[in-house]
Amino acid sequence: MSNLKKYRIKVLHLYGTLVALAILTGLAFGPAFVAHKYAYTWSLLIWLVPDLGILWWFLSNDAYEVSRKKAFGLTTLYLFLNGLILDVFFAHHLFTFVNKDAVIGIFLPGFSISEFRFIWEHPFPIEELFFYFFGFVCILLVYIWGDEYWFEKYQYTGAEKKGAGIKTIAGFHVKAVILGFALLFLAALLKQFLNPSSLHFTPLYLVPQILMAFVPTVILLKEVGRRINWRAFSFTLIATLLISVLYEVTLGIPAQWWGYQKAPMVGIFIASWNDLPIEAVTLWYSAAFMTILVYEGFKALVSPPQVV
């Protein structure tokens, strides 16, 4: 067995042990933990621990090209900006933060576009920024882990023509445009029947999801879609949905670390999950698809082209 393979196995054993301990600890001390002061703050370790474990494996392994690590850095910056936009421009319209004891007490204002000012009436805790950042980065790292290790044989290996660049990556996906507008129209129609509101005609929670996932899809999917390791994507999506449901439905909403304002939602609420709006589920699918698509786009841009 090669030294590299032994190294990988050791890393996976370490990561598996950390995750198992985290899950067992959560199951054993869940009720006490949820009621603990700063519980939301400490709960971010659910995302941070796998982030640090996989990141250490990825960055310390010389077998992976520098271009992949550059693509990771660029995608991480893009993800941070997405989380920042979601919190600053939409949090005061969409969320509630009732349990003030669950956070360290640093609150940030949202920004009202209509009034063009920062508003303190509905501030959001700083934990929200870290939650989206750590969560999005976890999605990215799990995909990289699956792409580079578990499903390595299914990686895209096609060569590009000499001088390949943005022209081979950016495109216009007509079907994505049609599907996106059709889904938005359907959601707005459903809202008028299921959850009419004089303040919110459109399902507002879908707007940041469209900005995050729909726009990159229209621009990148036509050319970058073939580069995605779809087995690694499936692996990432399953892991993301599992962790998010465990985190949000089991911990966050029952403990009132955050909640959802009902007026801006479509009107489909999952009763057995503490009336979780359907948009909260679609967010993680959108985030996973957006993250992987953007990463593969950046990877194609910064990778030296193979001449054919």
Secondary structure as UniProt FT lines:
FT   HELIX           3..34
FT   TURN            37..38
FT   HELIX           39..43
FT   HELIX           45..59
FT   TURN            62..63
FT   HELIX           66..94
FT   STRAND          95..96
FT   HELIX           100..102
FT   STRAND          107..112
FT   TURN            113..116
FT   STRAND          117..125
FT   HELIX           127..145
FT   HELIX           146..150
FT   HELIX           152..154
FT   TURN            162..163
FT   HELIX           166..168
FT   HELIX           174..194
FT   TURN            204..205
FT   HELIX           206..209
FT   HELIX           210..214
FT   HELIX           215..224
FT   HELIX           225..227
FT   HELIX           230..247
FT   HELIX           248..252
FT   TURN            253..256
FT   STRAND          259..260
FT   TURN            263..264
FT   STRAND          269..270
FT   HELIX           271..273
FT   TURN            274..275
FT   STRAND          276..277
FT   HELIX           278..302
//
